[in-house]
């Protein structure tokens, strides 16, 4: 049997080498992008679908009787109706442990940019402020050290653990928050609210679920130390955006760095993109996207396909 594999949104992996996906007894069809309207026809004859951000809901899955497996080119699977897939007998595979160095590196790139005011000082130099200075340096923007600060990790999987290791290397104290809805506190963790109250920096690494959606909201932000820093490289909808904007404006949150937003790509009208606050840094969901991580991603997708075919 020759299996038909369709990669519906391969451009989401950039210039990653896809040659590992050309497997024996398989025919690979690659599309750069696929709209919701294009997906039914493109996946109609697929035995195996590879998708990153394309949404496969129950209505679409019902139109794909030939589909046997879905390979998600990511760890998060919130774009797949998993119950509908199970009902249809479709196996769903995701990719884990491919960005265990890339994402923590980006967390600290964001955190160091904030703590050392890199963008403010770079802009000041380009504006000519340093050239006009009567002193040998500029001290216009306050810098703080990471050593001695407390970082709270929310979501202690591979990425949370790797981020914690980097934090300890910087001389930071690390606390692990329990899930917000937890009724029991696991050993080595603090209740969610109690952990936030101790945080100088909060770094989010948990999946988006019904329980975690908008877990960072008006109430949880009010429980932070005044001036705490928030880093989100996980999922945008973990944060209620209007509550964060207000906390940034009042100084309850000293600064925030976001690599993810609730809708991606975000509409030009997104309030977080238009606020122009100096204490908000946003990057376009690139924490996972080192060349090395994308190479690992493709190889792990190929392994998942091969494992499925050998069952």
Order of alpha helices (4+ residues) and beta strands (2+ residues): beta-beta-alpha-beta-alpha-beta-alpha-beta-alpha-alpha-alpha-beta-alpha-beta-alpha-beta-alpha-beta-alpha-beta-alpha-beta-alpha
